[in-house]
Amino acid sequence: MSDTPDRRAARAVQRITSTAMGPYQSAVIRIGFAATWLLFLLRELPNRQEMYGPDGAWSWDMARQLIAGNDAFTALMWADNTVWFEVVYGLAVLSSALLMLGWRTRTMSVLFMISVLSLQNRSIFMGDGGDNVIHLMAIYLVLTRCGQVWSLDARRAARAAPDGRGVPPRDRVGPALWAVLGFALVIATFLNQTGWYVLLLVWGLWVGQGLWWMAGRFPSSEPRALLDVVANLAHNAALVVIMAEVCVIYATAGWYKIQGSRWQDGTALYYPLKLDYFTPWPALSDLLASGGVMVMVLTYGTVIVQVAFPFTLFNRRVKNVLLVAMMMEHAAIAVLLGLPFFSLAMIAADAVFLPTGFLVRLGGWAARGSDRLFSRAGGVGAEQRRGSQDQTRTLVG
């Protein structure tokens, strides 16, 4: 029987609705963005009050006036005191760490989004460009099933085999966490401390999580199958949006560079290397800036890679070469210009295009490295460690 367009379309729809695609890619961006935000928060821990708190140059009243105009969300506008700020900052650190580890990823992704929006919208002039990427990706991650692999959720699901009746073991932590967050959401709603659109989104996520837990008690039921389809569609759509966002970032950056005279004559890279603010290693920057040919090659190469990347997505080999070039470019920016968190954010965004085969091998290398570490330290047995490696490939909702 011939493979008609209708059959191909039916197979595509079936795959999109039955599978959350890119489990390793979504896990990488979850780990990458959570780790980037966590490292940033920890580095700025001594300066947190001046950056986002009541002691900042951008005062609470100024932030309130700005938010009244752009209707942005930030929980830090709920109270103007140090205690509340420390609670929100602590929640940001905790949610970032737990999301990176993949513990209750659905809940942690929502708390991660709230913390990112709260801090960044409180003081919008803080950051170096990477904060904009984290801002967007924190919203997209809420819609993804980013805990399918390389997470504590996947490990727990692999260990929690259903009993003889086909019913999963009782989960006490999930409902308790859901109830506590629901109580906090009720308080925020009655205090009218946030916009209606944020309340609608968070209430929808909270209700959806409750329905998911109830349907999970009966894995073979029709409601669970329907929720699986909705979750897969949301995940796949969010993954496509993340990929499109990365392409838009590079395409717009490349085309804007083309219009600049310094990029056209090949000298644009020279100038940031001579700015004291962007030269953490002056000797290294001077060495690179002294080579005229090198500066010209890197300047033109940056523009070519950024403009060409979106057009190479359907050619795997060329795409992978440009992907490596872009990651190396961001690594160089981190070292030469002293912008580590911007570079980490962009590398995490680039990782959505990494090949699945490479990510699987990367996970295997990490597992073998941990095996050697634990074996030298007298850790768990070899068979148990091999079981843990297999569990990282278990797909969970």
Buried (B, 14 or more C-beta within 10 A) or exposed (E): EEEEEEEEEEEEEEEBEEBBBBBBBBBBBBBBBBBBBBBBBEEBEEEBBBBBBBEBEBEBEEBEEBBEEEEBBBBBBBBBEEEBBEBBBEBBBBBBBBBBBBBBBBBBBBBBBBBBBBBBBBBBEBBBEBBBBBBBBBBBBBBBBBBBBBBBBBBBBBEEEEEEEEEBEEBEEBEEBBEEBBEEBEEBBEEEBBEEEBBEBBBEBBEBBBBBBBBBEEBEEEEBEEBBEEBBBBBBBBBEBBBEBBBEBBBEEBEEBEEEEEBBEBBBBBEBBEEEEBBBEEEEBEEBBEEEEEBBEBBBEBBBBBBBBBEBEEEEEBBBEBBEBBBEBBBEBBBBBBBBBBBBBBBBBBBBBBBEEEBBEBBEEEBEEBBEEBEEEEEEEEEEBEBBBEBBBBBBB
